[in-house]
Amino acid sequence: MDVYEALYTTRMMRRLRPDPIPLDTQARILDAAVRAPNGGNTQRWHFVAVDDPKLKGEFAQLFRQARALEYEKFSSGTGPMAVAAPGVDAAAHAENMRRIKGSGNYLADHFEEIPLLLFVFAIDDLGGANIYPAIWSALLAARAEGVGGVMTMVLRNCEDKVNELLGVPVEQGWKMSAMLAMGYPRGRWGVAANRLPVQEVSSRNHWDAPFGVEVPQPLWPPQDGPETVLTAVG
């Protein structure tokens, strides 16, 4: 798969089929993840793959409880992403959050059916600088294998219980960074829509200065016919 196809079409997939992911596929995904850059090549990461039905059932209950708390905060306007970002239309933001809540509801309702939960742990992570490249590499590698996934932090709201269920040696400094729910998607891959163009979210040398070029449409896939014209501004 072309690297740009993977970058442009890797979406967060929450509607997943229950079909198991073969172990050799899982191995390729994690082998790609551990090739990610990390500070000093210290490799302070650990991945716990969970596919045991009983254990997944326990995490399903935790996930639904933790998600209910998250949504309660969101509804009160205090949770993450409760308010639109500066410059973003509030009604459009609310509609986007409504759609995401719907797909999140599906994930919660069908949590036991998710074929693979991948818990990601790190030590002294410097705000995610060492672990998030590995997480994104895992999701890109999964895309190349036809496997979808979504990264969620919801279970960090009940981190102690997660640590207990997984036997995490927290005394060594391990902390959960995220959990990836992974499986073959029910939906289709595609270029993310409704993204603000490059020139509206980028600048050069100063916050209020123009980036220097306008990107009128996604630059992948390559267009049939005349190439996309980038307009220089400044």
N, C-alpha and C positions, 0 to 999 in steps of 0.2 A: 504494500500500500504506500502511495506517495505520502511523504511527511505532511504536506499541506492539506491533503484530504483528511488525514487524521486530526490535524489541528483545527480545521474548519468544521468538521462534522461530529466531533466528540461532544455529545450532549449529556447532561445529567438524566439518566433513565431511571424512573421510579416504578414503571409498570414492567415487571419482569416475569418471564415464564419460569415454572418450577423445574424445568429440565436441569439435571446436574451438569456442572462444568467439569470436564475430564481433568484428572490430576496433571497430565502433561501440559494442558492449556494453562492451568493455574501456575505451574512451574515456570512457563515462559513469561507469564505476566509478572511474577515476582522477581524472576531473573532480570527482567528489564528494569524493574523498580530499583533493585539494589545497585544498578549501574549509574544511578542519578548522582549529580554532584552533591557533595556535602562537605562541610567545613573540616579541613585538615584530614580528610578521608577517615574520620573517626568512626563513621558508620554506627552512630548511636541510635539505631532503630531496631524494632522487633515487630514482626507481623504474626498475628494469631488468626489462622483460618478456622472458622467455625462452620461445620456442616452437620453436626449432630442434631437430630430433630428435637430431642428433649431440651437441649441447651438453647436452641433457637426459640423454642416456645417460651423459655424463661426470659430471654432477651426481648421477645415480642411484647410481653406484659410490661417490662420496664420501659420499652420504647413508647408504648401508647401512654403510659403514665407521664413520662418526661415530656412527651410532645403536647399533652394536654396543658401542662404547666407553661410551656413555651407559648402556646397559642393564647393562653390567658393573659400573659404579659403583652403579647403582640396586640391583642384586642384592646388593651388599656392604653396603648400608645407608648409603652415603655420598652418593648422588646426590640431586638435587632431588625432593621429594615421596616419598622413600623411607619416611618415617615419617608416620603419621597426624597431622593437626593436633590441638592440644589440644581435648579434648571430643568428638572423632570416634572412633567405634568402629573398632578396629584391623582387625577381620575385614572390616567393610564397606569400609574403605579398601583393603584388599588385594584384595577382589573388584572394586572399581572400577578399580584399577590393572591388574588382569588383563584386564578388558574393553578398556581403553584400549590395552594392549599388543597385543591382537588386531587392533584397527583400525589401530594403527600398523604392525603387520606387513604388513597389506594395502597400506598406502600405500608402504612400502618395496619390497614385492615387485612392485608395479605402477607404480613411480615413472616409468618411461619413458612410460607411457600418459597421464600427467597433461597436459592440454592447455596449461596455462599456469603457469609459475613466475614469481612476482613478487618480486624481491629489493628490499628496502627499505633505503636507506642514509640516514645522517644525520651531521651535524657538531655536536659540542659539545652533546649531546642532554640533558644534565641528568637523567640517569636515565630517559629515555624520555618526559619531560613534553611534548616537542614532536612526537615521531613517533607515539606510540601512539594519540592521537586520530585521526590520519590513517589509520593501519592499521585501526582499528575502523570508521571511516567507509567505507573500502574494502569491508570485509566486510559492512556493512549495505547498502551500495549493491549489492553482488553479490547479496545476499539478495533485494532488490527485483527483480533481473534473473533470478532463478531459478538463480543461480550459487552453488555452495557453495565453501567454502575452509577451510583450516586454517593457522594461524600456527605456525611451528616455528623454534626457535633452534638446532636440531641442527647445521646447517652452520657455525655460528660456531666449532665445534671444529676446523674446517679452513679458517679464514677466509683465510689467505694464498693457498691454492689457489683459493678462490672469487674473490678479488680478481684473481688472475692470469688466470683463465678469462674474467672479465668486463671486464678492462682498467680496473679501478677506480683513479682517481688518488688513492691513499692519501696521497700527499705533501701533498694539500690538506686532509687531515683527515677524509676520508670513512670511516665505519665501518658495517659491516652491522648493522642492528638486528634484522632477521628476514627470513624468506622465507615467502611465502604460496603454498601449492599450491592452484590454483583450477580448477574444472571443474563440470559439471552433476552433481549428486549422484545416487548410486544409491539412497540412503535417502530418508526423508521428513522434512520439517520438522515441528517440534513444540515445545511448551513444555518446557523442561528439567525433568526429573523429579528426585526425590530431593534437592532443595535444602533446606537448613535455612531455616526461616522467618525473616522479618525480625527478630522480637523476640529470636531466639537469637543473632544475629550483630551486633546493633546495641545501642547504649546512648545515654543522653542526659546530657551534662554531666560524667559520671564513668564510668569503665570498668565498674564494678559496678552502676550505676544502670539501671533499666528504660528502654527506649526510649519507652514511653508508650502504645503501642497494639500489639495482637496481630493478625497477619495469618494467619488460619487456612488460607488456600488462595491460589493465584495470583490476582491481581487482573485478569488478562487471560487468556482472552477474557471480555467481559462475560457475566455469568450470565443464563440464562433464568429468569425468575421473580424472587423476592425478591433484592435486592442483597446482596452479601456484607456481613456485619456485622463491623465492626472493633471489637474490645473494648478499651476504655481500661483501662490498668493503671497502677499507680504506688503 
